[in-house]
């Protein structure tokens, strides 16, 4: 999902570094699509091998063979890489590429990932699936994973006006266990008071809401 930044905010990000997390990359939409076409299939394959690693019951020799292949692939990818984390990258047009993010990152195989959408009312939502890699209680999602998903989507909803917002306080209420499988998440900003935004959201399965969350999100000083 591309985010439009407020006028002048891109300059502030470049000058302040946004805590060292924001990088301006002046590349075209076509170049972004090309990068995505190269790296997203790799990430999907790694997600698949994570699931396979959890659920496999092959013999010891096959496990050893698979490990050798994974080690070979890792060495190949280590041949050229950046220092540190991927960061949040923006173009001069205000398009964002948070591809290392653990919730929405298309280059992060630990992300489901969520593809967050927004409607005309300011509601942010996503339909997604969580499998074996996210299990806590048997056949159910780990509570910390649910909190992670909610914190992220509430944060996106808090940034509805193009102004970055970070979590100030965050409360999660687990109504019942959440089964692995297809899920729905949504959030919406209820009100803004000065530099604070009050946001509510929830996760639901086919039978209704399983987890609710509310948070106060703060516009950081460098973005004011």
Buried (B, 14 or more C-beta within 10 A) or exposed (E): BEBEBEEEBBEBBEEBEBEEEBBEBEBEEEEBEEBBEEEBEEBEEBBEBBBEBEEEEEEEEEEEEBEEEEEEBEEEEEEEEEEEEBBBBBBEEBBBBBBBBBBBBBBBBBBBBBEBEBEEEEBBBBEBEBBEBBBBEEEBBBBEBBBBBBBBBBBBBBBBEEBBBEBBEBEBEBEEBBBBEEBBBBBBBEEBEEBBBBBBBBBBBEEEBBBBBBBBBBBBEBBE
